[in-house]
Amino acid sequence: IDDAKRIIQSRPDIKRVGITGSYGKTSTKFILGAILRQKYHPLVPPASYNTPMGITRMVREMLTDQNDVIIAEMGARHVHEIAELCEIVPPQYSLLTSVGNQHLETFGSQENITNTKYEIMQALGPDGVGFFPEDHGICKQLYLRFEGNKRLFGIDGDDLDVWAEHIQTGPFGSSFDLVCKSGERIACTCKLLGRHNVMNVLGCAAVALEMGLSLQQIADGVAQAEPVEHRLQLID
């Protein structure tokens, strides 16, 4: 772990993205990787490398000189575990996918789950940006609580920074219009199924916009995103 921290500290050129949530982390990681490849050379770890050992192995064994972005999926079963992961890879961009009651048996309470997921936002520096889903529930409450630089994405709601309109699903997957607060929009089509995956795409689009990608680059990346195997995987 100390070696992984040293490696990250020695590469100030790398942009660091942290992703956490009760569900949707792995799918979101792969979607974001597909989008960011339109401009960067991101390190996207395989499977669910979201523990201290997984993230340490990712940094020590997979990071190359060509990588200019590292995407760290961060999982937790106990209080303060997200904070520990953020010490290994301090995020500049923190993306929250969801807050539910997963692992309630080890967290002990919903409050502990919520506060632990929020640690990824508390780890941001003054120049960092937090991205929250409009779930009309816990995530929105955390968005309101956070006093730093932040963005809100969703399918419906007020004061959104990124949202989707005209959502359709079919044998091709899903299509929708990606709309930004600036008024810009672009049509997107992907192989992903489900409203939750559209939400995951919106979160990734919000991060990508902050990292300087154009709407066309984002749409191109969304089209290339593959579903995680066995998770609402579209089979031809």
Disulfide bonds with the S-S distance in Angstrom:
none
